[in-house]
Amino acid sequence: MEYIINLTWDGEAGVWIAESDDIPGLVLESGSYDALVERVRFAIPELIELNKPVAVAPTITFLSKRQERIAL
């Protein structure tokens, strides 16, 4: 089973936010992209177990988006 994790940069707060439509309850944030990916990796097994246990090891796909305004 594949789970899609959306990582979005919030420039006002200065943090990356992780959310997933596939994993109820997954909402994490961190100032570091790499730290957030690690937090997600540790949180997913517990959330899957709480929501809907699966027999097969899941695959996770990270999709990231960072948008910034630049001065001309």
N, C-alpha and C positions, 0 to 999 in steps of 0.2 A: 504494500500500500504506500502511496506517495502523499506526502503532506507539503503544501505550499506555505512558506513563511514569508510574509511581506515585511521588509525592513525599510523604514522611511525616516529621513532626516527631518527633524523639527528645528529649524534655524533659530527661531525665537527662544526656545528652551535650551538649545545647544545639546540635544540628545538624539540618539537613534531610538526608534520605537519598533518593536516586533509585535506583529499581530497575525492571526491566521483564521480564516473562515473554516478551515478543516479541523482545528483543535480548539474547542470552546474553552474559554478561560485564559488563553495565551495572550497576555499583554505585559510586555516587559520593556524597560528602557535602560539606556546606558549612554554615557558620553563617548564611549569607545565602540566602534563597529566590531572589532574582534572580541571585546569583552561581552558584547551583546550576543554574538553568535555562540559563545561558550555557555552563557546563561541559558539560552534557548535549548542547546543540546542537553543540558542537565534537567530542564523543566519538562521537556516533551514526554519522556517515558512516564513520569508521574501523572501528567494531565491525560495522556492516552488511557492509562490504567483506570483513572477515575471516571472518564467519560465513556469509553468503549474499548475494552481490551481487545487486542489483536494477537493472533497466533504467530504471525510472520513479522520479522524485524522490519520496521518502517523505513522508507527513504524520505529524507527531507530535502527540499529544494528552497534555497534562499533567493528571493528576488528583492533587489535593493533599488531605492530611488532617492536621489539627492538633487535638489533643485536650488540654485542660488541666483540672486540678482547681482549683476555686475555694473560697475560704474563705467560710463563711456567718457 
